[in-house]
Amino acid sequence: MKVKDQIFYQIATNRNFKVGDKLYFGNEINGQSRIFNFSFNIDGKPLHELAFKDLKKRMFRDKNLTFEMAKALANYDLFMREIALEDVRKEKFPDLPSRFFCMYLSEHKEDMMETFDKYKKYTLSQSKNFAVRNPGDFYQAIAVKVTGEIFFAKEVGIGREGLSFNDYKNRAVEYWSQSQTSNEKTKEILFVGNAEVVEIIDEIRP
């Protein structure tokens, strides 16, 4: 679907945007590239090796090792999901925006601000349990005016469901083929094209 001079919203991480900044999305890889940077080791030792060695010590009493294994599994789940989505997009839906090169947007300001307020709450409480954010990150709630190609995820979302790669590919077909004119509430928007920052609504600095 094409859009021109339409206003959407985003929570930007570590970008330090200013009103009037003009951007293009579609050529350079976005923050999703973080899925290629995770590892399965602690101090150079593979997690599975540590798990087997500590088996007799009942490793799940080691909170740090348990946490690192859970984080690695979550990262691997995200990796499989995103690779499955991209494989299916390239094969069956090549004209749709790539999740690796798009700008992620929210359709409604109130929905974006609901999530942003959660970020602010956990920042103020200095909690380390809010999995989607890093206490050292800088966040901005922004409004952008965009012109380009857009994809609405409305009827079908795609979460971390712990599925097999093939099952994620089946879910990806549902995701990419969903109706763009549905009256369902928008779950996420993928955009490629030109964007201009028109408002800095709020900020969270570390």
C-alpha positions in Angstrom: 0.0 0.0 0.0 1.3 3.5 -0.9 1.1 6.5 1.4 1.9 10.1 0.9 2.5 12.8 3.6 0.8 10.6 6.2 1.5 10.9 9.9 2.5 7.9 12.0 4.4 7.4 15.3 7.5 5.6 16.6 9.5 5.0 19.7 13.1 5.6 18.5 16.0 4.1 20.3 19.4 5.9 20.6 18.7 8.1 17.5 18.6 11.7 19.0 16.2 12.9 16.4 15.4 16.6 15.9 12.3 18.1 14.3 13.0 18.5 10.6 15.3 15.5 10.3 14.7 13.7 7.0 15.4 10.0 6.7 15.1 7.2 4.1 14.4 3.6 5.0 14.9 0.7 2.6 18.6 0.6 1.9 20.3 0.2 5.2 19.6 -2.6 7.7 17.7 -1.5 10.8 17.8 -2.5 14.5 16.6 -6.0 13.6 20.2 -6.7 12.7 20.8 -7.3 16.5 19.6 -10.8 16.0 22.9 -11.6 14.2 25.0 -10.4 17.2 23.9 -12.7 20.0 26.1 -15.6 21.1 25.8 -18.8 23.1 28.8 -18.5 25.3 30.0 -17.1 28.7 33.6 -16.0 28.9 34.3 -17.9 25.6 32.8 -21.2 26.7 29.7 -22.5 24.9 26.6 -22.5 27.1 25.8 -26.2 26.2 29.3 -27.2 27.4 28.8 -25.3 30.7 25.4 -26.9 31.1 26.7 -30.5 30.6 29.7 -29.8 32.9 27.5 -28.4 35.6 24.8 -31.1 35.3 26.0 -32.9 38.5 26.0 -29.5 40.3 22.3 -29.0 39.4 23.0 -26.0 37.2 19.5 -24.6 37.5 20.5 -23.5 41.0 23.0 -21.2 39.3 20.8 -18.2 38.6 23.3 -16.5 36.3 23.7 -19.6 34.1 20.0 -20.2 34.1 19.3 -16.6 33.0 22.0 -16.7 30.3 20.5 -19.9 28.9 17.0 -18.5 28.9 18.2 -15.3 27.2 20.1 -17.4 24.5 16.9 -19.5 23.8 14.8 -16.3 23.5 17.4 -14.8 21.1 17.4 -18.0 19.0 13.6 -18.0 18.9 13.7 -14.4 17.6 16.4 -15.3 15.1 14.4 -18.2 13.7 11.2 -16.1 13.5 12.8 -13.3 11.7 14.7 -15.5 9.2 11.6 -17.4 8.5 9.6 -14.2 7.9 12.3 -12.9 5.5 12.7 -16.1 3.6 9.0 -16.3 3.0 8.8 -12.6 2.0 11.6 -13.0 -0.5 10.1 -16.1 -2.0 6.4 -15.2 -2.1 6.0 -11.5 -1.3 9.1 -9.7 -2.7 7.2 -6.4 -3.2 6.5 -6.0 0.5 8.8 -4.1 2.9 11.6 -6.2 4.6 11.5 -6.3 8.3 15.3 -5.9 8.2 15.2 -2.6 6.2 12.0 -1.0 7.2 11.0 1.7 9.8 8.6 0.3 12.4 5.7 2.6 13.1 2.5 2.8 15.2 -0.7 4.0 13.6 -2.1 5.8 16.6 -0.4 8.2 19.0 -2.2 6.8 22.1 -1.0 3.2 21.4 2.6 4.3 21.0 2.5 6.5 24.1 1.0 3.6 26.1 4.2 1.6 25.4 6.4 4.6 25.9 4.9 5.3 29.3 5.8 1.7 30.3 9.4 2.5 29.3 9.3 5.6 31.4 7.8 3.8 34.4 10.5 1.1 34.4 13.2 3.7 33.9 12.1 5.7 36.9 11.9 2.5 39.0 15.3 1.5 37.7 13.9 -2.0 37.1 16.0 -4.5 35.2 13.1 -6.8 34.5 11.6 -5.0 31.5 13.0 -7.3 28.8 12.6 -5.1 25.8 14.7 -2.2 27.0 18.3 -1.5 28.2 18.7 0.9 31.2 21.4 2.8 29.2 19.3 3.4 26.1 17.8 6.7 25.1 14.2 6.7 23.9 12.2 9.3 21.9 8.5 9.2 21.2 8.2 10.9 17.8 5.7 11.7 15.1 6.9 11.3 11.5 5.4 12.3 8.1 6.0 9.5 5.6 5.8 8.9 1.8 6.4 5.5 0.4 5.3 1.8 0.8 3.6 0.6 3.9 2.5 -2.8 5.3 -0.1 -3.1 8.0 -0.1 -6.1 10.4 -3.7 -6.1 11.6 -5.3 -9.5 11.7 -2.1 -11.5 12.1 0.6 -10.7 14.5 3.9 -12.6 14.9 5.2 -13.1 18.4 7.9 -15.2 19.9 6.0 -18.5 20.1 8.8 -21.0 20.4 7.9 -22.7 17.1 10.0 -24.8 14.8 11.5 -23.0 11.8 8.9 -24.6 9.4 6.0 -23.6 11.7 7.3 -20.1 11.7 7.4 -20.2 7.9 3.7 -21.2 7.9 2.9 -18.4 10.2 4.9 -16.0 8.0 2.7 -16.9 5.0 -0.4 -15.8 7.1 1.4 -12.7 8.2 2.5 -11.5 4.8 -0.8 -12.4 3.0 -3.1 -10.6 5.5 -5.7 -8.0 4.4 -4.4 -4.4 4.3 -7.9 -3.0 4.5 -9.0 -4.9 7.6 -10.9 -2.9 10.3 -8.9 -4.8 13.0 -6.6 -2.7 15.3 -3.1 -2.3 13.8 -0.5 -4.4 15.6 2.5 -2.9 13.7 3.4 -1.0 10.6 6.4 -1.7 8.3 7.4 1.3 6.2 10.0 2.0 3.5 10.5 5.4 1.8 11.0 8.9 2.9 10.2 10.1 6.5 10.4 13.5 8.2 10.4 14.0 11.9 7.6 16.5 12.6 7.4 16.3 16.4 9.3 15.1 19.4 6.5 14.1 21.8 8.6 12.9 24.8 12.1 11.6 25.6 13.6 9.2 28.2 17.3 9.8 28.8 19.4 7.4 30.9 
